[in-house]
Each structure stands twice: as C-alpha cells, then as structure tokens.
Amino acid sequence: MFINKTSDGLNNVCGKNIATLRNNLKLSQRELADRMQLVGIDIDKNAVQRIECGKRFVTDIEIVAFAKIFSVDYKDILEKAQNLGSSNNK
C-alpha cells in the first residue's frame, strides 16, 4: 500500500527548508502568513507552523508562492529538501 508520507513520517519534504528560509529573513510565522496572503494564498500562522513541522501537506501553488516570497526558484525549495532526506534514500 502506498503511504503519502516521508520515511520519517512527515507530510512534506520542504517544511524544514521553509522554516530555514523564513528564519534567514528574520520573519515570524505570522509575518510569513501575511506575505502569503498578499500574494493570494489564504494561509494563517498555524498553517505555516504545521507546514514547517511536517504535519501539513503543501500544494504546488503554495510552493510557488513561498519561492516568490523568498526570492528563490521553486525547485530550490524541493531540491534542498531532497538533500536533507537523501541519507534515507541511499
């Protein structure tokens, strides 16, 4: 049976990177949620917290919006996340 989780039980592979990128900009989770609202994504502080700790799935639309806010390519968010989990995939 297919399970929609990472090998360590997370619902996404990019949450840790989103947290790192947010912290690099010295933004609170609320400030990040506010910026997401400004680009048209209806998300609140609690959703950001759940994404960062891996308890919430992240849509492709949200990944593109995060990339825009952090001024990175959307692939970078996922590729870095894959590198974080690459030790589990070897």
N, C-alpha and C positions, 0 to 999 in steps of 0.2 A: 504494500500500500504506500502511496506517495504521501509524504508529510511536508507541509508548506512551512518548514522551519529550518533554521541553520542547524549544523551539527551540535551546537551548544544551546539549542532551544530558543533562539531569538526569532522574532517575526520579520526582521530586516537585517541587511548586511551593511547598511550605511549609517545607522544611528550614531555609532561611535565617532564617525567622521564628521557628521553634522555637529555633534557636541564640540569636537575639537575646533572646527571652523568657527563656530559661534563664539567659543572662548577666545580664539585668536583675535576676533573683532571686539572682544570685551562687551558682548551683548548678553543681556539676561534672556531667559527663555521667553518671557513676556515681550521683550523688545523684538525678538526674532518672530514671534507670532504676529506682532503688529506689522512688521515688514512684510510678512507673508500676506496679510490682509491687504496691504497696499498694492501688491501685485495680483490680487484677485483670488487668493487661496483662503478659504474660510477655515481657519485653524486657530486654536487657542493655546494658551500656555501649557495646559495639561496634555494636549496632544503632542506638543513639542517634547515635553518630558517623557511621554510614553514612547515616542519615536527614538529618542536618544538612548533610552534604556532597553530598547529592542522589544517592547511589549505591543507595538502597533505597526501594522503594515504601512508601507509608504508607496503611494501611487507614482507612476511615471510623471504625471503632471506636477506633483509636489517636488520631485527630484529636480525637474527643470527649474522650478521656481526657487528652490534652495540654491541651485547653481547660479542663477541670476543674482540673487542677493549676495552670495559670497564671491561673485565675480570669478568663478571657475567654470570649466567645462563640465557639463553634467556627467560625462564619462569619468572624470577625475574622482567624483564622489564615490562611484561604484568601484573603480579600479583600485583605489586606495583601500576600500573596504575588502576587496578580494585579497589584497596583500595581507591585511590583518588576519584573515582567516585561512591564508594559504598553508599554514603549518598543519591544519586539519585536513587539507585536501591532498597532502603528499602521501 
